[in-house]
């Protein structure tokens, strides 16, 4: 027995106008200062006002949002009592909004206590949650995961519960138009990693496979175009859709080693999430290797890669991913990110601790022990292909 | 030789498997807390079993069958019907998925469990490291 959970998805040009059809009295808009500056929050407020819905704005979400930021937002929510939460931004904003919404509706549950085993959160009684993505990466608008940073423990908390899925995801490509090439590339690598790991993790299933493969096709076809020309609206739209599709795909199956390693490294060195998980993706494919050879072949077939006779599909896929990453100026190893060897070696014990504690690891087709995890990081630092 | 589930002999075998498992030691090195595994009767089996494990930093300090539920106040309680427990031990279903679908209930400090999900997985792996025979 398993579940497939997804929000109502409103997508395509002008999807934002769906806000004018919502019912409610007061919206609590969760966002960041950059989104306010870009004028996107004003557009959201304008649509909401057409529905007679007022708005209070909380624009203090930082990249890698902390538990403290969530608490601050909840305090403001409690003072204005909204019946609608509207998250406008990237993954950090949407994750923070999901956590705020839970604590607003269930003050008895601390954000860090959100877990997949609670079956009666009972959300939706005080407010609905609408997530509007302005980046094409995390798919957070459609997932029931929250990633928060515990600043005291220097680790990322991956919190999951089916009930925290947003009620509505708005996927309007116009909102992604302003993304600079670097963020387009970073977030695109996140989509790619979601799609690959969702397709090969041990909880993969018939309902998610097709979504992951479709997202992969879109990434390989449109990500380089979206990075090259942000005004290529066909590429923007396809990547915006791909992010949401991969989000729904992976969250109903989960991820694997690239996410565990990316969370671990990202928390210590403050690397953007998509760049971090994307960097580890080829190493993860090599590490899992033959255990998923049939699935590497399926991916290769879906994205029209030619696998020469006698060659392993996994190897060909790794080459294709590295080529794509190189084309969009992504680092292929940790050294290329400018982290000095000394700092990296010093962080190794914490990197291993974090990766071994990461929830993504439990559904990895191959789970490393601590020694293998250390080798994995060392190889990724040097850019060596995994051979163990 | 297969060991009958729910007996002291079975719990001893589990303690031994935990002692031998490097993967468990590693995954549970920060784990602090004892637990009850409560097997509830269902249509397939009419008895109730309570197994007690005292787990501490990768070690199993005590493992035994409990007859009076009030004897201990463990930090965690993992409970489920016999058939669901059997499916896990037969490796027919994933233990974490069983918990996520509510087939198996978990009570206790969830923040700690979420910090060490692999400890739970490796604990179940140890339960399947030896041959179990189930009461009919």
Interface residues (C-beta under 8 A of the other chain):
Chain A: X1 X2 X3 X110 X112 X113 X115 X116 X117 X118 X119 X157 X159 X162 X202 X203 X356 X357 X359 X361 X362 X367 X369 X370
Chain B: X22 X23 X26 X27 X94 X96 X97 X99 X100 X101 X102 X103 X105 X106 X110 X111 X113 X114 X115 X116 X117 X118 X121
